[in-house]
């Protein structure tokens, strides 16, 4: 069983800055204004960030708790196309469906995150769930039912990265816990494809010469909650440099109940198909 540095029992208000983000008072005008502004940013830019969402003392404790688990993280390595589709040998070598990106990261699955880890208080909070639902303008939102995939902690050591890719889900929710010494930047190209077109030629041109598109960077400031629509915006995490790990948490929410990963996906992302540790 994993053991973590002891922290005193904290309330949600001890962890989240409820003065800045009054998510426990959804009827207040401040909350409604926050949601409206966030919806606008998400619609226009495909991203909404909430700096200082987690109080500094709590995010430091989360980083320490996560670092204590690093030696037991699953080492994920994969080569993939930007679309996460199988490599197509029938197209020319420079086609995006032929070119492979490299991803390497270390992951803690939900089932392996101890009950005392503060990150659980955020993911398992009904108030946080309702806030995410409101910002996404959804009628319903559920925590992911998969006992491995619902909540993940990720660590990136020197040389590790996320290769360029489009997400397979409509949105992602992440919390920065610790920035790397250098590198580990979240870069994205806004709306490089759309619902009706994978835009192979534009993606090919970008992979050949990134100057053909505007690359935007999201600062990785500990305590920042980020909602990102990555299905149509190409993005990556640049290789980490230095001794300090890049640490973040990934919250999995879905608009359907009882969603679980396939056995194949569990094996790929966590190195096992069952809840029990390897």
N, C-alpha and C positions, 0 to 999 in steps of 0.2 A: 504494500500500500504506500502511496506517496505521502510524504509528510512535508508540510509547508511551514514557513516562519509564522509564529503565532501572531494574530492580530486581534484586538478586542472586537466584540460584537458591535457592528455599526448599523445605523439606520440608512435608508435610501438617501436622506438628506445629508448624511455625513459623506456619502460617496459622490452623489451628483449635486451640482450647484443648482439648487431649486430656486434660488433668487434670480439667477440668470436664465434658467430654463424651467419655468414653473409647470412641469408636466403632471404634477399631482392636482392641479386646479384647471381642468380643461374648459371650464365655463368662463374663466377670466378673460378680459380683453387682451391682456398681455400674452396669454397663451394663444388666443386666436390670431393675433398679429404675428406671432412667431411662426405658427403653422402656415399662414398665408404667404409670408415672405419666403419660407423654405420651399413651399410648393412652386412658387414662381421661379426660384433659382433652379430647382430640379427640372422644371419644364424647359427653361431657357438654356441652361448650361449642362444639364445632365448630372449635376452634382450639387449637393448641399452639405456644408460642413458646419459643425457645432464646436468651435474651439472652447476649451475650458468646461466641457460637459461634465467630465469627472474631475473632482477636486485634486489638486496636486499631491497632497499627502496620500490619498487613496490610490492614485495611479502609480506612485512610487512603490507602494505596498504590492500592487498587482504585478508590477515588473519584477520585484524581488521574488514573489511567489512563483512567477513563470520561469525565471532563471533557475530556481531550485529544481525545476522539472526538466531542464533542457537535456540532461544526459539520457532521459528515457523517451525523448520525442522520436516519432517515426520519421525516418529520413526519406523524403519523397523526391524522386528524380524522374523526369519525363521529358522526352522530345515530342513535340506536337506541332501541328499547323496552327495558324492564328485562329482558325475556325473550330479547332478541336474536332475536325473531321479526319477520317483516315487519309493517309498520304496517297495521292492519286498518281500512279506511275504513267498514266496515259497522257498527261499534259507535259508541257515543256519544263525543263529544270527550274526556270525562274518564276513559274506560276506559283501563287500563294498556296495552292493545294499540294504543291510538291515540296515547298521549303519548310524546314523544321526549325522551331524555336526551342530553346532549352529552359527548363524550369527546375529549380532545386530549392527546397525549403524543408524545415523540420516542423512537425505538427503534433499537438496533443489533441486527441479525440475527446468529445464531450464526456464519455463514460469514464475517462481517466482523470478528469479535473476534480480534485477533492472538494467536498462540500464546503470547506472553509475558505476556498479561493474566492476573493471578492468579486471576480468577474461573473460568478453565478448570480450574485444579487442583482446585477444589471440585466442579464439575459432572462432571468426567471421573474423579473418584475412585470406585473400587469400594466403598471403605469408607463413603463418604457415601451412595451408592446403597443399600447394604445397610441402613444406619441408617434411611433414609426408608422402605424396604420393611418393616422391622420395626415402626416406629411405625404405619404404615398397616395392619399385620397382614395383609399380602398374601403369597401364596406366591411370586409372581414380580413383578418390576418392571424396566422397561427405560427407558433413556434414549430420548427421542423421536428417531426416525430422520430427521426433516426437517432438512435442513442450514441452514434459515433459522429454524425455530421452536424447535429443541431448547433453546437457551439465548439469552435476550435481555437486553440492558441497556436500562434505561428512564430517561429524564430528563424532568422536569417543570419548565418555567420558569413565571414569573409568569402566572397566569390559567389554566394548564393543569390538567386534572382528569380523573378517571374518573367518569362519570355513574353513578347508581344502576343496578345490574344484578345478575342471578343468573349464576353461571358455567355454562358448558356442560359443564365437566369435573367429576369427582367431588371433586377436590382441587387445590390450588395450593401451590407451594413457592417462597417468595421470600426474598431476603436484602436487608436495608436497608444501603445504602452511605453515604448522606448524607441528613440531614433538611433540609427547606427552612427558610428564615429564619422563615417563619410559614405556617400553612395546611398543605396536603398531608397532612391527617390521614386515617387509614384508619378509616372508620366502618362499622358493620354492625348489622343487625337480625337477631337469631338466629332461624332456622327460621321464616321468614315464609311459606313454602310447604312442601309436602311431596311425596312421590313420587306421590301419587294426585290432588293438587289444586293448581292454580296459584294458588289463593286470590286471585282477582282483586279481590274486594271489600275484603279486608284491605289489599292493596297499594294500591288506589285511596284508601282512607282515609288510609293513611300518606303517600302523595304529596300529598294535600290538606292534611294536618296531621301532621307528623312526631311530634307529641306523643302520638299514639295508640299509639306503640310505644316501647320502650326502645332507644335508640341507644347502642351500646357503641363504644369507641375503643381501637384498638391503638396503643400508642406506637411511633413510628418511630425507634428507637434504632439507630444504625449498628452493624453486626456481629451483629444479631439475625436468626436464621433463623426463619421462620414457616411452619407448615403450616396451611392453612385450607380448610375444606369449604364452598365458596361456592355449591354448586348450589341449596341451599335457604335460605341466609341472604343477604338483600339487602345489598349493600355498595357503597361508593364511596370515592374519594379526593377530598377537598375541594380547591377551587382553591388553588393555591400562591400565596403572597404573598412579595414581596421578591426580592432579587437571587440568593440562594443556591438552586441547583437541588435538587430532591428526586431522589435517585438510588437505584435498586434493580435487582437482578437477578432474573429469573424463570427458574426451572429447570423444564423440561418432562419429566415422567416419565409413562409409560403402562404399563398391564398387558398390552399386546399388543405383539409384535415388529413391526418394519418399518412403523410408523405414520407417515404423511406427510400434510401439508396438501394440499388441492386447489389447483389453479391459481388458482381464484377467491379462496381464503383467502390465498394467498401475495400476490396482487396487492393485496388489501385491506389487509393488515397490514404489508407490506414494500415495496409499490410496484413489485414485479417478480415474475416467475414462475420465474426461474432463479437459480442461485447467483451468477452473475457480477454485480458491482455495476452499478447504473444508470449 
